[in-house]
């Protein structure tokens, strides 16, 4: 598998530059899938279920942590915590057999959430796996053997302040650089590391780390990395780390910014957060060497997501509005440009989302998986399955028709292509 940045013509509505791994259907190599936008390319899942249920293919014990799995070829990479160690395991996607396991000690103690495991999803590139641990250990492992190639202690190197829930921003791959919202002061906010050696290639800004993960794009031939920090939104040149624009976003105090920025088209990006921060549509212009970012609208009544990233389809977005620890969140279908809401499923509950063609998969934190028709006409539920009976927060993955999801006890893998007759 090779990775590169490329233009993907989606439709007349948008032509986006997305960071993608050149992998066909059946791979989920990083947070929110191949395109880092929650879209499962080339995946076809069963839409008509009747009384049938998804067949569980295999399961595997899991420790603490909210990091979802990454999947490439015959390997699913699981990152979790067992006692005082962070553990990385490569599992056979067909059988669940452990192919290799690597671990290292970690020192992180909970402040608010009792879970002390990693939050960042593994990133797989070529024959390497990149991990960002709960205490800031950045590690590169060999995909086939699990042997450590290099490691960096970003907490020691960049002295970032302790956060509410530990480290939670998943790295971004751009060419030969691993770009991370480290969150350190004195130009240690956003750092680019060599994918081959772990050496610092550049460091820029004092942007405090959030729980959102960076994305890449191109605006008028200007490559950009877009980073939603704790209290600002930043665009940087991925080659040099030069800041092209910066604007306030977020609030100081007991707040969290966790939903990833989402590209709508080459000039518009959508941000969303809860805690009275709200959503924002930003227009980015890049005439020559100058890059401008301006707010098109800013509101707290459309899509204020605590941590779930909205997913789009032909300019129409689906997202979870609200907080898990507040009033019951609602699932909405909306146009982020016009702010028109096509439908709302009130009291839906918190969920993380994947779009597979015309089907929306909503993995609820109460352990239910809901399949929904991805249309604008009305909320149309296709099926609903109980996968767990306990809180389930880790981001799911969809690869080759297999749905990977875990709570703090068990990773389960289900076949969403062939229903099993319910008993």
C-alpha positions in Angstrom: 0.0 0.0 0.0 1.3 3.5 -0.9 -0.1 6.8 0.3 -0.1 10.1 -1.4 -2.3 13.3 -1.6 -4.5 13.5 -4.6 -7.5 15.3 -6.0 -10.7 13.2 -5.8 -13.5 14.5 -8.1 -16.6 13.8 -6.2 -19.3 15.7 -8.1 -20.0 19.2 -9.3 -20.8 20.1 -5.7 -17.2 19.6 -4.5 -13.7 18.6 -5.7 -11.6 17.9 -2.6 -8.0 17.2 -2.0 -8.0 14.5 0.7 -5.3 12.6 2.3 -6.0 9.1 1.2 -4.2 5.8 1.2 -4.3 4.0 -2.2 -6.3 1.1 -1.0 -9.4 -0.4 -2.4 -12.5 -1.5 -0.6 -11.6 -3.4 2.5 -9.1 -1.1 4.2 -9.5 1.4 7.1 -5.9 2.7 7.6 -6.5 5.7 9.9 -9.0 7.7 11.8 -12.3 7.9 9.9 -11.1 5.7 7.1 -9.1 6.0 3.9 -10.1 9.6 3.2 -10.2 10.7 6.9 -13.8 11.8 6.4 -15.9 8.8 7.6 -16.6 7.5 4.1 -16.1 3.7 3.5 -15.2 3.7 -0.2 -16.4 0.7 -2.3 -18.1 -0.9 0.6 -21.5 -2.6 0.1 -23.4 -3.6 3.1 -26.7 -5.3 3.6 -29.7 -2.9 3.8 -32.6 -5.3 4.1 -32.4 -7.3 7.3 -35.9 -8.2 8.4 -35.5 -10.3 11.5 -31.9 -11.3 10.7 -28.9 -10.0 12.6 -25.2 -9.5 11.7 -23.1 -12.6 12.1 -20.3 -12.2 14.7 -17.1 -13.5 13.0 -14.8 -13.3 16.0 -14.0 -11.4 19.2 -10.9 -10.5 21.2 -10.3 -9.3 24.8 -9.6 -5.5 25.1 -8.3 -3.4 27.9 -8.9 0.3 28.5 -8.9 3.0 25.8 -11.1 4.6 23.2 -8.8 4.1 20.2 -10.6 2.3 17.3 -8.8 -0.2 15.2 -7.1 0.4 11.8 -7.3 -2.3 9.1 -5.0 -3.0 6.1 -4.8 -6.2 4.2 -4.9 -9.3 6.6 -4.2 -7.2 9.7 -6.3 -5.3 12.1 -4.3 -3.1 14.5 -5.6 -2.8 18.0 -4.2 -0.2 20.4 -5.3 -0.4 24.1 -4.0 -0.5 27.7 -3.5 -3.6 29.8 -2.6 -2.8 33.5 0.4 -0.4 33.3 1.3 -1.0 29.6 0.1 0.3 26.3 -0.3 -2.7 24.0 -0.4 -2.9 20.2 -1.7 -6.1 18.7 -1.9 -7.2 15.1 -4.9 -9.5 14.6 -5.7 -11.7 11.7 -8.8 -10.2 10.1 -10.3 -13.6 9.2 -9.7 -15.5 12.5 -8.8 -12.9 15.1 -5.5 -14.7 15.8 -2.8 -12.6 17.4 0.0 -12.2 14.8 2.2 -10.1 17.0 2.0 -8.0 20.2 4.2 -5.1 21.3 3.9 -3.2 24.6 5.6 -0.5 26.6 5.0 1.0 30.1 2.9 4.1 30.4 2.3 6.5 33.2 -1.0 8.3 32.9 -3.6 8.7 35.7 -7.2 9.7 35.1 -8.4 13.2 36.1 -12.0 13.1 35.0 -12.8 9.9 32.9 -11.7 6.8 34.8 -10.5 5.2 31.5 -6.7 5.5 31.2 -6.1 3.9 27.8 -5.1 5.5 24.4 -7.5 7.6 22.5 -5.7 7.9 19.1 -6.5 5.6 16.2 -3.4 3.8 14.7 -2.2 5.1 11.3 -0.9 2.5 8.8 1.4 3.6 5.9 3.4 1.3 3.7 4.9 -1.3 6.1 4.7 0.8 9.2 2.2 1.5 12.0 2.2 4.9 13.8 0.8 5.2 17.4 0.2 8.2 19.6 -0.2 7.1 23.2 -2.3 8.6 26.0 0.8 10.2 27.6 2.3 11.4 24.4 4.6 8.6 23.3 4.8 8.6 19.5 5.9 5.3 18.1 6.6 3.7 14.7 6.3 -0.1 14.5 7.0 -2.6 11.7 3.6 -3.7 10.3 4.6 -7.3 9.7 6.6 -8.0 12.9 5.6 -5.3 15.5 9.3 -4.4 16.0 9.9 -0.8 17.1 11.5 1.4 14.5 11.6 4.6 16.4 9.8 6.4 19.3 9.5 9.9 20.6 8.5 11.1 24.1 6.6 14.3 23.0 5.6 15.2 26.6 9.3 15.3 27.5 10.4 17.0 24.3 7.7 19.7 24.1 6.5 20.1 27.7 2.8 20.3 26.8 0.5 20.9 29.7 -1.7 18.1 31.1 -5.2 17.9 29.6 -8.5 16.6 30.8 -8.5 13.2 29.1 -4.8 12.7 28.1 -3.5 12.9 24.5 -6.2 12.4 21.9 -5.3 14.0 18.5 -4.5 11.3 15.9 -1.4 12.0 13.6 -1.8 13.0 10.0 0.4 11.7 7.2 1.4 14.2 4.4 4.2 12.9 2.1 7.2 12.0 4.3 5.8 13.8 7.4 3.8 12.7 10.4 2.0 15.9 11.6 0.8 16.0 15.1 -1.0 18.6 17.3 1.4 18.1 20.2 0.2 21.2 22.1 3.5 22.4 23.5 4.4 26.0 24.0 7.3 27.9 22.3 6.7 26.6 18.8 5.8 23.1 20.0 2.1 23.3 19.2 2.1 21.5 15.8 5.1 19.4 14.9 6.1 17.4 11.8 8.1 14.2 12.4 10.0 12.2 9.8 8.0 9.0 9.0 11.3 7.1 8.6 13.3 8.3 11.6 11.0 10.2 13.9 13.3 13.3 13.6 11.6 16.7 14.0 11.3 18.3 10.6 9.6 21.4 11.7 7.7 22.8 14.7 5.3 25.7 14.6 2.9 27.7 16.8 2.0 27.3 20.4 -1.4 25.8 19.5 -2.8 23.9 22.5 -3.7 20.4 21.6 -7.4 19.4 21.2 -9.0 16.0 20.7 -9.7 16.8 17.0 -7.3 15.4 14.4 -5.7 17.4 11.6 -6.7 17.1 7.9 -5.0 18.0 4.6 -6.3 19.9 1.6 -5.2 22.2 -1.3 -6.7 25.7 -1.8 -5.9 27.3 -5.1 -2.7 25.2 -5.5 -1.7 25.9 -1.9 -1.3 22.7 0.1 -2.6 23.2 3.6 -2.8 21.3 6.9 -5.9 22.3 8.9 -5.7 22.0 12.6 -8.5 22.6 15.1 -6.7 23.3 18.4 -8.2 23.9 21.8 -8.9 27.6 21.2 -7.9 28.3 17.6 -8.2 27.1 14.0 -4.9 27.1 12.1 -3.8 26.5 8.5 -0.2 25.7 7.8 2.1 24.8 4.9 2.8 21.1 5.3 6.3 21.5 3.8 7.6 24.2 6.1 5.1 24.6 8.9 4.6 28.3 8.0 1.3 29.6 9.3 -1.0 30.7 6.5 -3.9 31.7 8.7 -5.0 31.5 12.3 -8.4 32.4 13.8 -10.0 32.0 17.3 -12.2 28.9 17.7 -13.2 27.3 21.0 -13.2 28.5 24.6 -10.9 28.3 27.5 -12.1 26.6 30.6 -13.7 23.2 31.0 -14.4 22.7 27.3 -13.3 20.1 24.7 -12.9 20.4 21.0 -13.0 16.9 19.5 -14.8 16.7 16.2 -12.5 16.8 13.2 -12.7 19.7 10.7 -14.7 18.6 7.7 -14.1 19.8 4.1 -17.2 20.7 2.1 -15.4 21.8 -1.0 -11.9 23.2 -1.8 -12.8 26.6 -0.2 -15.1 25.7 2.7 -14.5 23.8 5.9 -17.0 23.0 8.7 -16.2 23.0 12.4 -18.3 21.8 15.2 -18.1 21.7 19.0 -20.3 21.7 22.0 -19.8 23.5 25.3 -21.5 26.7 23.9 -18.9 26.9 21.2 -21.1 25.8 18.3 -20.6 25.3 14.6 -18.8 27.5 12.1 -18.5 27.6 8.3 -15.2 29.0 7.2 -14.2 30.1 3.7 -10.6 29.8 2.8 -9.0 31.8 -0.1 -5.5 31.6 -1.3 -4.7 34.3 -3.9 -1.0 33.7 -4.6 1.1 33.4 -1.4 -1.5 35.0 0.8 -4.1 32.8 2.5 -7.2 34.2 4.0 -9.8 32.5 6.3 -13.1 34.2 7.2 -16.2 33.1 9.0 -19.3 32.7 6.8 -21.6 31.9 9.7 -21.2 31.0 13.3 -24.1 29.4 15.3 -24.9 27.2 18.2 -28.3 25.9 17.1 -27.4 23.7 14.1 -24.7 21.1 14.9 -22.8 21.4 18.2 -21.2 18.0 18.5 -19.3 17.1 21.6 -16.9 14.7 19.8 -18.6 13.0 16.9 -17.4 14.1 13.4 -20.2 14.8 10.9 -20.0 12.9 7.6 -21.0 14.2 4.2 -22.4 13.1 0.9 -22.7 15.3 -2.1 -22.8 18.5 0.0 -25.3 17.0 2.5 -24.1 16.2 6.0 -25.2 14.0 8.9 -24.1 14.6 12.4 -24.9 14.2 16.1 -25.9 17.5 17.8 -25.5 17.6 21.6 -23.5 16.2 24.5 -23.4 12.7 25.9 -23.5 14.2 29.4 -26.3 16.6 28.7 -29.8 16.5 27.1 -30.1 13.4 24.8 -28.4 14.3 21.5 -30.2 14.3 18.2 -29.1 13.0 14.8 -29.5 15.6 12.0 -29.3 15.8 8.2 -28.3 19.3 7.2 -26.8 21.5 4.5 -23.7 23.2 6.1 -23.7 26.0 3.6 -27.4 27.1 3.7 -27.9 25.8 7.3 -31.1 24.1 6.1 -32.0 21.1 8.3 -33.7 18.4 6.2 -34.6 16.2 9.2 -33.9 15.6 12.9 -34.1 12.3 14.8 -34.7 13.7 18.3 -33.5 11.9 21.4 -31.3 9.7 19.2 -28.4 9.5 21.6 -24.6 10.0 21.1 -23.1 8.1 18.2 -20.1 7.9 15.9 -20.9 7.8 12.2 -19.7 6.0 9.0 -21.2 6.5 5.5 -21.1 3.5 3.2 -22.7 4.6 -0.1 -26.3 5.3 0.6 -26.2 3.9 4.1 -25.3 5.7 7.3 -24.0 3.6 10.1 -24.5 5.1 13.6 -22.7 3.3 16.4 -24.3 4.5 19.6 -22.5 4.8 22.8 -25.2 2.6 24.5 -24.0 -0.3 22.4 -26.6 -0.2 19.6 -25.7 -0.1 15.8 -28.3 1.7 13.7 -28.4 1.5 9.9 -30.1 4.6 8.3 -30.9 5.5 4.7 -28.6 8.4 3.8 -31.2 10.5 2.2 -32.6 14.0 2.7 -36.3 13.1 2.5 -36.8 12.0 6.1 -35.2 9.8 8.8 -35.6 6.3 7.6 -34.2 3.6 9.8 -33.2 0.4 8.0 -32.2 -1.8 11.0 -31.1 -1.7 14.6 -28.9 -4.2 16.4 -27.7 -4.6 20.0 -23.9 -5.3 19.8 -22.9 -4.4 23.4 -24.7 -3.9 26.7 -22.1 -1.4 28.1 -20.8 2.0 27.0 -19.1 1.9 23.6 -17.1 5.0 22.7 -14.2 3.7 20.5 -14.5 4.8 16.8 -15.7 1.8 14.7 -14.1 0.7 11.4 -15.6 -0.8 8.3 -13.4 -2.9 6.0 -14.3 -5.5 3.4 -17.8 -5.7 4.8 -16.5 -6.3 8.3 -17.5 -4.0 11.1 -14.9 -3.6 13.9 -16.1 -2.1 17.2 -15.1 -2.5 20.8 -16.0 -1.4 24.3 -13.6 -1.6 27.3 -13.8 -5.3 27.4 -14.1 -6.9 24.0 -13.4 -6.2 20.3 -16.1 -7.7 18.2 -16.1 -8.1 14.4 -19.4 -8.5 12.5 -20.2 -9.4 8.9 -22.5 -6.6 7.6 -22.7 -8.1 4.1 -24.5 -11.4 4.9 -27.2 -11.5 7.6 -27.6 -14.4 9.9 -31.1 -15.7 10.5 -32.3 -14.5 13.9 -33.2 -17.2 16.4 
